[in-house]
Amino acid sequence: MKREYFYIALAALLLPILARAVWFYRGVADRPEIATPDFASFAAPQPPVNSNASNEDVKQLNGVVVIDQVHGNQFSMTDIVPFTSAIQQRGGKIETLNDAYSLEYQLKYASAFVSISPSYQFTAFEVQSLKNFAERGGRILVFTDPTRNFISVDFVSGNPIAFGDSNAANSLLKGFDITVNNDYLYNTQKNEGNFRNVFFDQFGKSELTFGLKEIALYGTHSLESASGLILLGGSESNLSSSNDAYNPNHGGAVLSADGNVAAFGDATFLSSPYSTYTDNATLISNLADFALTGKQTITLQNFPYIFNGKTVNVYIAPDLNKNTSLITALSGLQSSLRFMNIEMRFVDEVPASGDTIIISTFSLDEDTQAIANKFDIEFGSSIKTVEFGEISSGGTGIFLFDTTSKGNTLVILAGSEDDVITMMGLASGGSINSCLIADNIAVCSVGFGDDFGGGFFEETPFEEFPSEEIPADVEATPTPSG
């Protein structure tokens, strides 16, 4: 009996399943073959590569380019090999700034200063040194990049904070009326594979934009300048991330009004392979030319790098004795010039051309007086100068710097032979920062001057001290020593 109940229960379980299967069964499915894409025939879209990147012989411009590495710069030298190679191909030399205290010295002989994505602001002293450099004709290039950030940590919350490079760059660029905006440009309609890879096809007229038809920047700030020139402009679909709007007064690069300072919102285009896309290679070539064609107007601010040739004529005035002290001073001067690959050649009269050093006291001969007359200096009991007014002649030395198309002349003057030797020591040391300096004249303290000459510390002769004779009948009072 129990077995019958078991079969009834099994039938009650299986019959509904069978009935459902019969009801919904539609036969064996006929599955057609699904067509798949021909992946082998696919090719990733390639950016436009400029096959006209110049490998031809280029003009040898020479010069020294100083690359900033003391402001927390967010790049490595391997990132900018296309740029540095273009400079070296033109005979240029690359130096890095590794110490902020070396900036002023390296700017004396540099043709350009380059700062890439700085994180630390420039000090007032650095800004003034670079402004003086640009005013003398040196070139400054600043590259920023919104994709590079300096990461700091909030000490209260422990959260990481990203700082961009626009504020640090603006601490330098504001002195040249250039502003890097804290944004990035994007274009969702026409771009190089990514909305932040923006094309530029409108160019300001400059040596930097010569030969350009289209430039691609790979993440760029927008820049503006009230007095400068927008170098890279784009279509109205290039929008700013700060307000999602187009501004025709903003661009991807700006040139200052004096033409010596250029700032870019992107640094990625300096690296490979981005350097070969569109006309980026041509732009990099133009940047190398721009950096190396910066020719400073040489003044005493450039001392000791004030000579152009490899030989300097040295004329010593006849009233100076070539004693051991003067010979020692000359050897020190020779060593400092050889450090700059310059040799001295002694002459008996002031040459009509070539780089020259004239060494004399204030008793000038005819040739030296002719040079001094260019500076409207009057020598006497005091020295009258246009730049500094009337100054004492005692303990004073003067550097005069005369530049002509035939060569540069440095005149070293002082009131005495000893002071002349002291002035030569200043020249040999390579720095005249202790002097009062104008463009072409420097006044230095090299002695005590007249006030400390004979008389002020003159000792009274022994015999002039009054003496009192002790009477013979007066017994002298014994001292403690007996």
BAFI-892748 format. One record per atom (N, C-alpha, C): x, y, z. Coordinates in steps of 0.02 Angstrom, whole numbers, plus 50000, padded with zeros to 5 digits. Layout:
BAFI-892748
XYZ
...
This chain:
BAFI-892748
500424994050000
500005000050000
500435006250000
500975005950039
501425011750044
501765012949978
501905007549939
502245008349875
501795012049826
501145010949828
500675014349783
500675021849796
500705023749861
500745030949878
501385034249850
501905030349849
502545033049824
502495034549750
502205029949711
502145031049639
501665036749623
501135037249664
500665042749653
501025049449664
501425049849716
501795056149731
502295057649677
502625052549651
503125053649598
502785056049535
502195053049519
501835055149459
501595062349466
501365064149527
501135071049538
501705076049529
502335073849540
502905078349532
503125078849460
503115073349424
503395073249356
502895075349303
502235073849313
501755075449260
501725082949245
501695087249294
501705094549276
502325096549237
502895093549253
503515095349218
503475093049146
503235086949136
503175084449067
502665088449027
502095090049060
501585093849025
501845100749005
502225103849048
502505110549033
503005110048977
503425104848977
503925103948925
503595102848857
503045098748855
502695097448792
502375103748766
502085107648812
501715113648792
502185118948761
502785119948793
503225125348770
503755122948720
503825116748706
504355114248662
504205116248590
504705119248557
504615121548487
505085117948439
505375112748460
505835108948418
506555111148430
507025108448391
507735109948397
507875116748366
508215120948404
508365127748380
508865127548323
508725131748274
509185132348217
509585138948226
510195138548251
510585144548267
511015146448207
510885152148176
511305154248119
511985156548144
512485156348102
513165158548120
513165166148129
513445168448184
513465175548199
514075178648167
513975183948129
514525187248096
514925191448147
515585190848148
516015194648193
516445199448153
516655204948183
517075209748146
517745206648126
518015209248073
518665206948050
519205211048089
519335208448149
519805212048191
520495212848160
520705208148121
521365208348092
521455214248044
520895216448016
520935221947967
520895228748001
520775228848066
520715235148102
521405238248114
521445244848113
522055248548130
521865254448174
522245255448227
522115261148272
522235267648235
521815272648247
521915279148214
522585282148235
522965284548186
523615287448199
523575295048196
523925298348242
523925305648239
524315308048178
524175314048155
524525316548095
525255317848111
525695314148078
526415314748089
526705319048034
527115323748053
527425328148004
528055324847978
528025322647917
528615319347887
529135324247865
528985330847871
529455335947850
529885338447907
529885334647964
530315336648019
531035337247994
531325343048006
531965344647975
532535340748005
532885337147962
533515333947981
534095336947941
533945342547907
534455345647866
534955349247910
535505351347878
535995355247914
535685361847935
535805363747997
535515369848024
536075374748039
535905380948043
536395386148057
536665385448128
537315385948134
537635385448199
537585392248235
537175392348287
537035398548322
537435399148387
537635393348414
537995393148478
537575396248534
537865397748590
537485400448646
537405395248701
537185397648758
537085393448818
536355394148841
536015388548850
535325388448874
535325385448944
535095389348992
535065387249062
534365384649077
534315378449099
533665375249113
533565374749188
533015377549211
532845378049282
532695371249312
533025369849369
532875363749407
532865365149482
532735371349502
532735372949573
532045375249598
531535375049556
530875377349576
530375371549577
530615365649597
530165359849599
529885358249531
530295358849480
530065357949411
529865350649399
529265349849371
528965343149364
529105340249295
529755338549285
529955335349223
530655332549235
530875328349189
531565325949190
531875327849123
532535327949121
532875329949059
532725325149002
532585318849018
532415314048965
531735315648933
531315319448969
530665321248941
530725326148883
531255330048881
531305335448831
531885334348784
532055328148771
532615326648726
532515329848657
531915329748626
531855333048561
532045340448563
531875343748618
532035350948625
532775351948635
533075348248682
533785349148696
534215346948636
533985341848600
534355339548541
534365344948487
533795348448480
533755353848430
534245359448449
534315360848513
534785366048535
535495363848522
535665357648539
536345355248529
536515354548455
536015353048414
536135352548342
536345359248314
536155364648346
536335371448324
536955374048358
537325369748391
537935371748424
537835374648493
537225374248519
537085376948585
537305372248640
537395375048698
537605371148757
537045371348809
536915365548840
536395365048891
536715365148960
536475369649002
536665369649073
536035369349115
536095366449174
535525366349220
535665370949279
535145374049303
535185378149363
535015373749423
535525372049461
535425367549518
535465371049585
535615377549584
535695381349646
535425388349632
534945390549672
534635397149660
535145402749665
535665401849705
536175407049713
536605407749650
536575402849605
536975403149544
536605406649487
535975408349497
535575410949442
535885417249412
536035422149452
536285428449426
536945427449389
537365423049415
538015421949383
537915418549315
537495413349311
537405409749248
537055414149196
536645418849218
536315423249170
536805428149138
537395429049167
537885433749139
538095431549069
538125425049056
538365422648991
537855418648952
537255417748979
536755413648947
536415417448890
536155413648842
535735416648790
534995415748806
534825410648847
534125409448864
534075405948931
533505407048963
533325403649026
532655400149014
532625393649033
532025389649021
531775386749087
531135387749102
530825384749161
530225380649139
530205374249160
529665369649139
529275367449200
528635368849201
528175366749253
528445367749323
528575373949343
528835375149411
528295374249464
528505372049523
528035371349579
528145376749633
528765379249639
528925384249689
528965391049657
528705395949691
528695402749664
529395405749660
529495410149612
530125413749604
530155419449656
530735420249685
530825425649734
530875432349698
530805437749737
530865444449708
531565445549678
532075442849711
532755443449685
532825439849618
532545433849613
532585430049551
532205433449495
531615436149511
531215439649460
531595445649434
531905449549479
532265455449457
532875453549415
533225448249434
533795445949395
533575443949324
533015440449319
532765438249254
532495444149213
532195449149246
531975455049210
532575458849182
533105459549222
533705462749197
534005458849138
533975452349144
534225447949090
533845449049026
533185449249030
532765450348970
532865457348942
532955462248985
533075469148961
533735469748924
534225465548943
534865465548908
534835461748842
534275458348829
534195454648766
534175447148773
534225444648835
534175437448846
533455435048835
533385428648820
532735425648806
532505421348866
531855421448878
531555417448932
530995413248902
531005406748916
530465402148895
530175398848957
529515399048963
529165395949020
528635391248991
528665384849012
528185379848990
527805377349052
527145377749049
526725375149102
526335369149075
525975365749119
525615359749096
525085357849149
524445357949132
523925356349181
523915348949200
524265344649163
524275337549181
524815335949231
525235340849249
525775339749298
525605343549361
525605339949417
525405343049480
525895341149535
525985345749581
526385344449640
525925342049695
526045336149722
525605333149772
525885334649842
525455337849882
525625339149952
525105335649996
525245335350060
524795331950107
524555336850160
523905337050170
523615341250223
523785338050291
524155341750332
524385338950395
523805337850445
523245341250434
522675340450479
522265334250460
522065333950397
521635328450375
522025322550347
522645323850325
523035318550294
522865317350221
522425321550193
522215320650124
522735323650076
522855320350020
523315323249971
522995329149935
523405334149920
523175340249886
523615341349825
523315342349767
523695343449706
523745350949692
524355353249682
524485360149665
524745360549593
524425364649553
524655365649484
525245370249480
525465371649418
526065375649408
525915382849388
525275384649381
525115391249355
525325396749404
525215395849468
525395401149517
526145402149519
526525396749518
527255397449520
527505400949456
527225399049399
527435402249336
527245409649335
526655411249361
526425418249360
526845422749405
527165419849456
527605423949499
528175426949458
528375423649404
528885426349359
528565430249301
528045427449271
527775430249209
527385436649219
527125437949279
526745444049289
527175450249277
527825449649287
528265455249273
528325456849199
528095452249157
528105453249085
527395453749056
526905454949099
526205455649079
525935449449044
526105443649071
525855437349045
525525433549103
524945430549091
524595426749142
524425419849116
524595414849157
524395407949142
523775406449184
523225404949151
522595403649186
522585396649215
522275395949273
522235389549307
521655385449279
521735383149217
521225379349182
521555374649132
521155371549091
521425368049033
520935369148975
521195369048914
520775369748855
520555362848831
519945362548805
519695356248778
519265357548717
519165352348678
518765352748617
518445345948605
517785345648610
517425339348601
517235338148528
517335343048485
517145342348415
517725340248371
518305343548380
518895341948340
519485341648387
519785335848392
520355335048436
520795329548410
521365328648443
521845323448422
521765317348467
521185314048460
521065307748495
520815308348566
520815314448594
520585315548662
520355322748667
519835323948705
519555330648706
520035335848733
520555333748770
521045338448796
521655339248750
521665335548695
522195336348646
521945341248593
522145347448600
521825352948562
522265355048504
521935356448447
522285359048388
522285366648389
522825369548360
522865376748350
523075378048278
522695382348244
522865383748175
522845391248159
522835395348211
522865402648203
523475405148241
523925408748206
524575410248234
524715417748231
524995420248286
525255427048286
525895427348247
526025432948214
526605433648171
527235434348213
527675429348210
528275429248251
528755424048221
529395424748240
529875419648219
529705412848249
529345412848305
529155406548336
528615402848297
528225406248259
527675403048222
527815402448148
528435403948128
528605403548057
528555396348032
528195395347977
528125388847945
527605384347977
527215386748024
526715382548058
526045382848021
525725377048016
525055376547989
524565373748040
524795369048081
524365366248133
524805363548189
524605364948250
524965362748310
524475359048355
524715353648386
524315349948435
524655350548503
524275352748553
524515352948622
524125347948663
524475344248707
524185338448740
524035339948813
523525344148823
523345346548889
523695353248899
523335358748892
523655365248894
523235370248934
523575374248975
523255380049005
523105385148949
522645389548963
522565395448920
522985401048949
523245405348905
523655411048926
523385417448896
523545422948929
523315429448904
523835434748920
523805440248882
524245445848893
523935452048863
523895457448902
523595463548877
524035466948826
524685466448835
525155469948790
525515465248742
525515458748756
525885454048716
525505451348657
525795446248625
525515443348564
525305436148578
524675434448559
524445427448563
524775423648505
525195418848522
525555414948471
525125409448442
524755405748484
524365400048462
523625401248477
523235401848426
522515402548434
522155396948397
521535395448418
521175389948387
520465391748370
520075386648355
519385387648334
518955389548394
518345391648380
517885393648433
517645387748474
517795381748452
517605375848491
518135373848542
518685377748544
519185376748597
518935380548659
518725376848710
518405379748768
518845379148830
518725383648877
519105383448940
518725379448992
519075375549031
518755371549082
518485375849139
518725382049145
518505386349200
517805388949190
517585389849127
516905392549115
516565389449054
516885384349023
516595380948964
516435385948909
516865390948900
516745396048850
517385397348810
517295400348752
517855402148708
518025409448718
518665411048724
518895417948731
519425419248679
519285423748631
519775424948578
520415428248602
520415430948663
521005434148691
521445429348731
521245423048732
521635417748764
521925413148711
522495410248725
522805405648678
523235400548712
523555396448673
523985391248701
524695393648714
524875399548688
525545402248699
525515409748689
525965413448724
525985420748721
526705422948717
526825428448679
527475431648675
527425438548705
527895440448747
527885446948781
527965452648730
527805458648752
527825464448708
528525465848682
529045464548723
529725465748700
530005460148657
529635454648651
529835449148608
530355444548638
530525445348702
531055441348732
530795435948779
530155435848794
529875430948841
529285427448808
529305420748806
528765416848778
528525411748831
527875410948836
527585406148884
527095401648848
527115395248865
526685390148835
526275386748889
525665384648872
525235381248920
525345373848923
525785371048880
525905363848876
526645362548872
526865357048902
527565354848896
527615348048864
527055344548857
527075337748831
527305337548759
527165342748720
527345342648649
528105342848639
528485344348693
529215344348689
529505337348691
529095332448709
529345325648718
529135321148660
529475315548654
529315310648602
528765305948627
528295303748584
528245304848512
527855311148493
527595314748543
527165320448528
527515325948490
528175326048493
528565331148458
528525330348382
528315324548358
528285323348285
527585324248257
527085325448297
526405326148273
526295333248246
525855333648197
525685340048164
526345343748147
526365350248163
526975354148150
527365355348214
527295350948263
527645351848326
528405351848318
528665347748272
529385347548261
529645354348236
529255357448193
529445364048168
529425369148224
528925368648267
528885373248323
529485372348370
529685366148382
530265364948426
530905367748394
530965367148329
531535370148294
531535377748302
530945380648296
530895387948306
531065389948377
530865385748425
531025387248495
531775386948507
532115382148476
532845381648483
533175387848452
532935389948394
533205396048363
533085402148408
532485402548435
532315408148479
532765408448540
532895402548569
533315402348630
534035404348616
534295402448558
535005403548544
535135410248510
534625413648486
534735420148455
534655425848505
534575424148569
534555429348620
535255432048631
535405438048609
536065441048616
536015446948664
536365446148720
536345451348770
536755457448749
536515463348767
536915469348762
537405469148820
538045468448806
538545467448858
538655473848897
538585473448963
538735478849009
539155476049066
539315480349114
539675477949172
539255473149214
538595472949203
538185467949236
538385460849216
538705460249157
538915453649133
539615451849155
539945456149192
540635454849213
540675448149251
541165443849236
541765444849194
541675442849121
541075441049100
540965438749031
540805444748986
541315448848975
541215455148939
541625455448874
541995450248859
542405450248798
542125445148748
542205446848683
541925442648631
542445437948600
543065440048599
543585436248565
543935431348611
544445428048584
544835423248621
545505426148644
545625432448628
546245435748648
546075442748672
546395444848727
546305451548755
546985455048757
547015460948727
547615465048730
547655468348798
548225468248830
548315471248896
548835476848890
548605482848904
549045488748902
549135491348973
549775491848994
549945494449060
550245501349052
549955506349086
550185513249080
550915513749101
551305518249069
552025518749084
552175520749156
551705524049191
551855526349259
551805520749310
551605514749289
551575509049335
552215504949330
552495503349387
553095499249390
552915491949388
553235488249344
553095481049339
553505477349392
553325478649455
553665475349510
553335468649525
553565465349577
553305458649593
552555458849610
552335464249643
551615464749661
551185465149599
551405469249550
551015469949488
551035463449448
551605460149447
551665453849410
551205448549440
551175448349507
550725443549540
550005445049522
549825451549522
549135453349504
548985451549432
549475452449388
549375450649317
549285443149308
549655439249347
549585431949341
548895429649364
548635432949416
547955431249437
547445433049384
547535438749351
547085440849297
547135436049238
547745433749224
547845429049169
547485422449183
547525420149245
547195413849263
546445414349256
546155419949277
545425420749273
545195421049201
545605424249157
545425424649087
545495417749053
545995414049072
546075407349044
545505402649064
545215403949122
544635400049142
544065400949093
544045406849059
543535408149009
543805407148938
544365403548933
544685401948868
544905408348831
545155413148868
545405419348840
546135420148859
546555421748810
547265422748822
547425430248822
547925432148864
548145439048867
548735440048818
548745446048789
549315448048747
549505455148766
550125456048789
550355462648812
550545466948753
550335473248755
550475477948702
550775484248732
551145488048690
551485494048713
551085500348703
550535499848666
550095505548656
549385503048648
548905507448661
548205505448657
548025503748585
547805497548571
547655495648502
547025499048477
546975499548411
546395502748380
545795498148377
545905491548383
545345486748379
545515480648422
545005476648433
545085470648474
544895471848546
544775466548582
544625467048654
545265469248691
545165473848739
545745476848771
545615478048845
546145477248886
546135479348956
546675484648965
546485490348991
546955495849005
547015496449080
547635496549105
547775497049177
548165503449189
547905507849231
548235514249240
548035517349307
548425522249329
548215526549385
547785532149356
547585536749399
547175542349376
547575547349334
548235546449331
548655550649287
548625547549217
548125549349179
547985545949116
548435548549060
548645543949018
548985546148957
548475548048905
548715550048847
548265552948796
547745547848772
547945541648759
547485536648733
546955534748784
547165533948847
546695532048899
546215537848914
546485544048911
546065549948922
545515550348869
545675548448807
545175548648754
544595544048768
544735538248798
544195533648816
543805536348875
544165539048925
543825541748984
543375547648966
543555551348914
543145557048893
542445554948871
542385548748847
541725546348827
541245545848886
541515545548947
541105544649006
541005551249044
541275556849017
541205563449049
541455563349121
542035560249132
542325559949198
542865565349205
542865568749262
543375573749277
543765571449337
544425570849328
544865568649382
545205574749414
545225574749479
545565579949517
545615577849589
545545582749636
545535580849706
544935576449722
544415577149681
543845572649682
543685570649611
543275565549603
543095563049537
542365564549524
542235567849468
541545569549450
541305564749396
540755561249411
540455556549364
539735558449351
539505556549292
538805557849275
538345553249315
538545546949323
538115541849354
538065542649429
538625544349462
538645544249536
538805551049566
538865556149525
539025562749551
539755563249570
539905567349621
540595568549641
540785563649696
541345560349686
541585555349734
542305556849751
542515554449809
543205555549831
543685551449788
544265554249774
544765550649735
545205546249778
545235547749843
545645543749887
545325537149904
545695531549896
545435524949912
544885522749866
544855525649805
544315524049758
544615521249694
544305516149667
544495513349603
543895513549556
544045513549491
543505514149441
543615509149385
543065505749366
543055501749305
542655505649252
542935506349193
542585509249136
542525503849083
541955503349052
541845498249001
541585501548938
541975501048885
541805504248821
541705498848768
541125498948736
540975493948684
540915497448617
541255494748568
541205497248499
541165491248453
541045492548389
541025487248340
541715484048330
542245487548352
542925484948343
543165480848403
542775480848458
542975477048516
542755480348580
542845476748635
542645479248701
543275480948741
543245486448778
543815488848816
543625489748889
544015486648933
543935487549005
544525491649031
544365497249064
544875501649091
544865500949167
545445499349196
545515498549268
545925504349294
545615508549338
545935514649362
545915514949438
546435517949467
546445519349539
546955524849551
546965527449612
547395533149627
548115531449639
548265525449660
548955523549675
549085516549647
549725514749645
549905508149620
549605502649662
549615503549728
549325498449772
548575497649759
548235503249749
547515502849736
547375499849668
547805501149619
547725497949553
547775490349560
548255488049600
548335480849610
547715477949645
547425481649692
546815479349725
546245478849674
546195483649629
545675483449577
545775477349531
546405475849516
546545469949474
546335463549510
546415463549577
546185457749615
545435456949611
545055462449612
544335462049603
544155459049535
544515461449483
544385458849416
544555451449412
545105449449443
545305442449440
544815437949477
544505440649531
544025436749569
543375435449533
543265438949477
542675437649436
542035440749462
542075444949513
541475448049539
541625455149561
541205459749540
541265466749561
540625468849597
540295464149628
539665465649663
539765470249722
540385470649748
540525475149804
540585482349781
540565483549716
540635490249688
539945493249675
539945499849666
539345503449645
539335503249569
538835499849539
538875498049468
538305501449429
538495504549374
538025506549321
538175502249261
537865503749204
537965499449146
538695499049125
539035504749121
539705504849093
540215508049138
540045509149201
540525511849249
540385508849318
540915507249354
540845504649422
541355508249466
541145510249525
541565513649573
541665508949632
542295507749651
542445502949703
542865506149758
542755503849819
543165505849875
543755501049880
544365503749874
544955499349873
545475501449925
545335506549965
545815508750016
545465512650069
545855515850113
545575519650168
545365526650147
545665529350094
545485535950074
545895541250110
545775547550092
546175553050119
546075553950194
545475552550220
545335553950289
545745549650336
545995544150310
546375539650352
547115539650334
547335545050300
548035545650281
548435548650337
548985552150318
549415554950368
549065560150410
549075559650475
548805564850518
548305562450567
547815557950544
547275556250590
547515551850646
547955547150630
548235542750681
548975544350695
549165550550679
549855552350687
550055552250761
550595548850776
550805548350845
551205554550865
551095556850926
551475562550951
552185560250968
552685563750942
553375561750957
553505561651031
553935557151051
554055556151122
554285562451156
554715566151120
554995571951153
554495577551163
553915577151131
553425582451138
552995581651200
553015575751231
552615574851291
552915579051348
552505582851382
552765586951437
553035582451493
553575584651522
553865580851578
553985585551636
553895583051695
554005586951755
554595584051793
555065588351806
555635586151844
555465585651918
555705580551949
555585579552021
556135583152060
555945587652103
556455591152143
556885586152181
557515588052189
557985583452222
557825582152295
557505587252327
557375586452398
556715582952412
556375580952360
555725577452371
555845570052359
555645566152408
555725558952405
555165555952362
555365551952315
554865548852270
554455543752307
553805543452291
553355538652323
553465531852292
553625526752332
553745520152302
553115517152272
553195513552220
552635509952187
552525503352222
551955499952207
551815493552239
552355488352223
552665489152166
553185484252149
553845485752182
553865491352215
554475493052250
554865498252211
